[in-house]
């Protein structure tokens, strides 16, 4: 790709005083005319690159142009590479071009981190949705899709603002034109996605996951009593819990609001009692009673 070639041209010139168009052409296996066009493109983008003719001439950067490889600390370099590994983990096309180049540029050849956000089952469809929404967010284009909630399936037209990973799943944070409000949409529930040509101007908050009021308004904190048989799940899934004398646990869990919360709580079966809030306790009791009626 041209963008990769342009990036590497700058990288090569940072490590050499100059290179001839012929040397560049042979390196990239393109024509010299292509190299000349690349130089013009870099120059128009504000990169101080120039060409000189004659013996000893070639393509070079102005001496005062500095992209100092030591500007970043070792910790910062590692953080950048870790972030790239994480983003690459959800891409359909596993290409490490940027990672390889930055690793070389930073002098960091260690491969200590491997990240895969996909589930054990095939996540190809989710990755395709992720890539399409990423493009829509960057281009500020609206999107329309069929979304399956706990109660119904409905077409949603949204202004996609940010992709978030939380609680073992990917979510889209968007402004929903159907509800006229901001919403989180779980990627695995999105189908028939189409990115529209219609643009929007709305921007995403700098931070969503944390203490942001935007996120807090969409959460519910539930207090549970879990039997000792669920100890392995308490250790895996809860960060706030207290051991009881009988071996059980009192635990708290904060989750996004939605019907799927009840499906999750039901997965504990008879080993879980909801202590608070009262409305969640009542609703799951009603759902369990309706389920019981299926077997009468």
Buried (B, 14 or more C-beta within 10 A) or exposed (E): EEEEBBBBBBBBBBEEEBBBBEBBBEBBEBEBEBBBEBBEBBEEEEBEBEBEEEEEEBBBBEEEEEEEEEEEEEEEBBEBBEEBBBBBBBEEEEEEEBBEBBBEBBEBEEEEEEEEBBEEEEBEEBBEBBBBBBEBBEEBBBBBBBBBBEEEEEEBBBBBBBBBEBBEBBBBBBBBBEEEEBBBBBBBBBEEBEBEEEEBEEEBEEEBBEEEEBBEEBEBEBBBBBBEEBBEBBEEBBEEBEEEEEEBBBBBBEBBEBEBBBEBBEEBEEBBBBBEEEEBBEBBEEBEEEEEEEEE
